Amino acid sequence: MFRVHFECADLARTTIAQEPDPLWEVLLGLHVLQTDYEPETFGTWRERARARLSALEQELLALAPPVGYSPDFLTPRAAGQGLEAGLAAVAATPPGQLRSELSRLSDSVRLPAWSRRLAAGENSVMTRLVQGLRSFHRTKIAPQMPMITPAIEATVAKHNGTVAGDGFESLIPQLHPTLRWEAPVLSVDLPHIDRDLYLNGRGLRLVPSFFCWRKYPMMLLDPALPPVLVYPVRHADRAEAVVRHADRDRAVADLLGKTRARVLKSISSGACSTSELAARAGISLASASEHARILHNTGLVTTHRIGSSVRHMLNPIGADVLTGART
């Protein structure tokens, strides 16, 4: 049993992530890849992913065993701000954390020789790891967004409504059957675990996950890290989800034009500079700058200047447009 102890401040600071966390989806996708459960849900994806796993992506499997411990540094809090922010946080993992977590992992699985160089802080090995994470997300996770996005959106909308109408206590039974609330303690019925986590005013981040489907909720092992609880979402029918997503994309393109809609969707992947936006959308730097300016002027995107560069971020109105709420 994993017992999470709340104070009054923790309830006020507990949040629900409004979109998928890219690195949690990568980690849990790696777990799914190495199992055979839920063939009706993941069978086709698993078969294709296994057949197309690159050497870089293959190396990730050593750090993500499907059962037991996976290092906390693979899923930093910063990934909630987007994939690139999360990867930057992985690359900046403190050496002590790397050594400690890889040592713990080596107690349960046999690690490859390169992991010792990673634990020693060798930059080239960390760079390769980050490249592997980015590649796995691009080739195995991002193509599933037509299924992931509507599943997450439907779950979050339901949970937001529950909290607004009935409070946090009423939300707990909706998250997962292993969760139980007896104020001020949230109990998570995890097998072979007997631990207490004291939030001490930090709050708890609740993260819905597509690839956590029908698994136990996930939590970080290190109590000093920002507390998080990752829970599975119900999967919408595949065909229905694809049709809904395609219809929404067409509606946004009709509203904004195809290129500007693609730029807005690119920004929704996470805060980015103008050059990063151009690369994501496959357009010129000048075109990316012009489209971002128009989206900012119409209130769909927020642009901040940091020194000599700018960062573009999707704001709530832009998010509503992409989800179909304002089309």
C-alpha positions in Angstrom: 0.0 0.0 0.0 1.3 3.4 -1.0 -0.1 6.1 1.3 0.0 9.7 0.2 -0.4 12.2 3.1 -2.1 15.5 2.4 -2.2 18.8 4.3 -4.6 21.6 3.6 -2.1 23.3 1.3 -1.7 20.1 -0.7 -5.4 20.0 -1.6 -5.2 23.5 -2.9 -2.1 22.7 -5.0 -3.2 19.4 -6.5 -3.6 19.7 -10.2 -4.8 17.6 -13.2 -2.6 17.7 -16.2 -4.7 18.8 -19.2 -2.7 17.0 -21.9 -0.5 14.0 -22.2 3.0 14.1 -20.6 5.3 13.1 -23.5 7.9 11.4 -21.5 5.5 9.4 -19.3 3.9 8.2 -22.6 7.4 7.2 -23.8 8.3 5.3 -20.7 4.9 3.5 -20.4 5.0 2.9 -24.2 8.4 1.2 -23.7 6.8 -0.9 -20.9 3.8 -1.9 -23.2 6.3 -2.8 -26.0 7.9 -5.5 -23.8 4.6 -7.2 -22.8 1.8 -9.1 -24.5 -1.1 -7.9 -22.4 -4.2 -6.0 -23.9 -3.7 -7.3 -27.5 -7.0 -5.8 -28.6 -5.8 -2.4 -27.6 -2.0 -2.4 -28.2 -1.5 -5.5 -30.4 -1.2 -3.7 -33.8 0.9 -0.9 -32.3 3.2 -3.3 -30.5 3.8 -5.4 -33.6 4.6 -2.4 -35.8 6.8 -0.8 -33.1 8.8 -3.9 -32.5 9.4 -4.3 -36.2 10.6 -0.8 -36.6 12.6 -0.3 -33.5 15.9 1.6 -34.3 19.2 0.8 -32.6 18.8 4.1 -30.5 15.3 3.1 -29.4 16.4 -0.5 -28.7 18.9 0.8 -26.1 16.0 2.5 -24.1 14.6 -0.9 -23.3 17.5 -1.6 -20.9 16.4 1.4 -18.7 12.7 0.7 -18.8 11.9 -2.9 -17.7 8.2 -3.7 -18.0 7.9 -4.8 -14.4 9.5 -3.1 -11.3 11.6 0.0 -11.1 12.3 2.5 -13.9 14.6 5.5 -13.1 12.8 8.6 -12.1 15.0 10.8 -14.2 13.3 9.5 -17.4 10.1 11.4 -16.5 11.0 14.8 -15.1 8.3 17.3 -14.1 9.5 19.7 -16.9 8.0 17.3 -19.5 4.6 18.7 -18.6 5.7 21.8 -20.5 6.4 19.8 -23.7 8.8 17.2 -25.1 11.8 19.4 -25.6 11.6 20.9 -22.1 11.4 17.4 -20.7 14.4 16.2 -22.8 16.4 19.2 -21.6 15.6 18.3 -18.0 16.7 14.6 -18.7 20.0 15.9 -20.1 20.5 18.1 -17.0 19.9 15.3 -14.5 22.3 15.9 -11.5 25.2 13.3 -11.5 24.3 12.1 -8.1 20.7 11.3 -9.2 22.0 9.4 -12.2 24.4 7.3 -10.2 21.8 6.5 -7.5 19.0 5.6 -9.8 21.1 3.5 -12.2 22.6 1.7 -9.2 19.1 0.9 -7.9 18.1 -0.3 -11.4 21.1 -2.6 -11.6 19.9 -4.4 -8.5 17.0 -5.9 -10.4 18.2 -6.0 -14.1 21.4 -6.5 -15.9 22.5 -3.2 -17.4 24.6 -2.8 -20.6 28.1 -1.5 -20.3 27.2 1.9 -21.6 25.0 2.5 -18.6 28.2 2.8 -16.4 29.4 5.6 -18.7 26.0 7.3 -18.3 26.2 7.0 -14.6 29.6 8.6 -14.7 28.1 11.6 -16.5 29.6 11.0 -19.9 28.0 13.6 -22.2 28.1 11.6 -25.4 26.1 8.8 -23.7 23.5 11.2 -22.3 23.2 12.8 -25.8 22.5 9.4 -27.3 19.9 8.6 -24.6 18.1 11.9 -25.3 18.2 11.2 -29.0 16.7 7.8 -28.4 13.9 9.3 -26.3 13.1 11.9 -28.9 13.2 9.3 -31.7 10.8 6.9 -29.8 8.4 9.7 -29.2 8.5 10.9 -32.8 8.1 7.4 -34.4 6.1 5.5 -31.9 4.1 7.9 -29.8 3.4 11.0 -31.9 1.7 8.9 -34.7 -0.8 7.7 -32.1 -2.0 11.2 -31.2 -5.3 10.8 -33.1 -6.1 8.1 -30.4 -4.3 9.6 -27.5 -5.6 13.2 -27.7 -9.4 12.4 -27.6 -8.9 9.8 -24.9 -7.0 12.3 -22.7 -9.4 15.2 -23.5 -12.5 13.2 -22.6 -11.0 12.0 -19.3 -9.7 15.4 -18.3 -13.0 17.1 -19.1 -14.9 14.7 -16.9 -12.5 15.0 -14.1 -12.4 18.8 -14.3 -16.2 18.8 -14.0 -16.1 16.5 -11.0 -13.7 18.6 -9.1 -15.6 21.8 -10.0 -19.0 20.4 -9.0 -18.3 17.9 -6.2 -14.7 18.4 -5.0 -11.5 16.4 -4.8 -13.0 13.6 -2.7 -15.5 12.7 -5.4 -12.7 12.6 -8.0 -10.7 9.7 -6.4 -13.1 6.8 -7.3 -13.0 8.0 -11.0 -9.3 7.9 -11.3 -8.7 4.2 -10.6 -10.2 1.3 -8.5 -7.0 0.9 -6.5 -7.3 4.4 -5.0 -9.1 5.1 -1.8 -9.5 8.5 0.1 -9.7 8.6 3.8 -8.9 12.2 4.7 -6.1 13.2 4.8 -4.6 10.1 3.2 -4.9 8.9 -0.4 -4.1 5.1 -0.4 -2.9 3.5 -3.6 -3.2 -0.3 -3.5 0.1 -1.2 -5.2 1.4 -4.8 -5.0 4.5 -5.5 -2.9 4.8 -1.8 -1.8 4.4 -0.4 1.7 5.4 3.2 1.7 4.3 6.6 2.9 4.7 9.9 1.0 4.3 13.2 2.8 3.5 16.0 0.4 4.3 18.7 2.9 2.5 21.4 1.0 3.9 20.5 -2.5 0.5 19.2 -3.8 0.1 16.3 -6.2 0.2 16.4 -10.0 -2.4 13.9 -11.5 -1.3 12.8 -15.0 -3.7 10.9 -17.2 -1.9 8.4 -19.5 -2.9 6.5 -22.6 -0.2 3.8 -22.3 -0.9 3.2 -18.6 -4.2 1.6 -19.7 -5.4 -1.1 -17.2 -2.1 -1.0 -15.3 -1.7 0.2 -11.7 -1.2 3.9 -11.2 2.4 5.0 -11.4 4.4 7.1 -8.9 8.0 8.3 -8.6 10.1 6.4 -6.1 12.2 9.4 -4.8 10.0 11.3 -2.3 12.2 14.4 -2.8 11.0 14.8 -6.4 7.8 16.8 -7.3 5.0 14.3 -6.4 3.1 12.8 -9.3 0.5 10.1 -9.8 0.0 8.8 -13.3 -3.3 7.0 -14.0 -4.8 5.2 -17.0 -7.5 6.7 -19.2 -10.3 4.8 -20.9 -9.6 4.3 -24.6 -12.1 5.5 -27.0 -13.0 3.4 -30.0 -10.1 3.6 -32.4 -12.1 4.3 -35.6 -14.4 6.8 -33.8 -11.3 8.6 -32.3 -9.6 8.9 -35.7 -12.8 10.3 -37.4 -13.3 12.8 -34.6 -9.7 13.9 -34.8 -9.8 14.2 -38.6 -13.0 16.2 -38.5 -11.6 18.6 -36.0 -8.4 19.1 -38.0 -10.5 19.9 -41.1 -12.6 22.4 -39.2 -9.6 24.2 -37.8 -8.0 24.3 -41.3 -11.3 25.7 -42.7 -11.2 28.4 -40.0 -7.5 29.4 -40.2 -6.2 28.0 -43.5 -4.1 24.8 -43.8 -0.7 26.3 -43.1 -1.7 28.5 -40.2 -3.7 25.6 -38.7 -0.5 23.5 -39.0 1.5 26.2 -37.3 -1.0 26.4 -34.4 -0.9 22.7 -34.0 2.9 22.7 -34.0 2.9 25.3 -31.2 0.5 23.0 -29.2 3.3 20.4 -29.0 5.1 22.7 -26.6 6.7 26.1 -26.2 9.1 26.8 -29.0 11.3 29.4 -30.7 10.5 30.6 -34.2 13.2 28.4 -35.7 11.9 25.4 -33.8 8.4 26.2 -35.0 9.6 26.4 -38.7 11.2 23.0 -38.4 8.1 21.5 -36.8 5.7 22.9 -39.3 8.0 22.4 -42.3 7.9 26.0 -43.5 10.4 28.8 -43.9 11.6 30.9 -40.9 10.0 34.0 -42.3 6.7 32.2 -42.9 6.8 30.8 -39.3 7.4 34.2 -37.9 4.6 35.8 -39.9 2.0 33.1 -38.9 3.1 33.2 -35.3 2.7 37.0 -35.3 -0.9 36.7 -36.7 -1.8 34.0 -34.2 -0.5 36.1 -31.4 -2.4 39.2 -32.6 -5.6 37.3 -32.8 -5.2 35.9 -29.3 -4.6 32.2 -30.0 -0.9 32.2 -29.1 1.2 33.9 -26.4 4.6 35.1 -27.4 7.3 36.0 -24.9 10.6 37.7 -25.7 13.6 36.2 -23.8 16.7 38.2 -24.6 17.2 38.2 -28.4 14.8 35.3 -29.0 11.1 34.7 -28.6 9.1 31.7 -27.3 5.6 30.9 -28.7 3.1 29.1 -26.4 -0.5 28.0 -27.0 -2.9 29.9 -24.8 -6.4 28.6 -23.6 -8.2 30.2 -26.5 -5.9 28.6 -29.0 -6.3 25.3 -27.2 -10.1 25.6 -27.5 -9.8 26.2 -31.2 -7.7 23.1 -31.7 -10.1 20.9 -29.6 -13.1 22.2 -31.6 -14.7 24.2 -28.8 -14.5 27.5 -30.8 -14.7 26.3 -34.4 
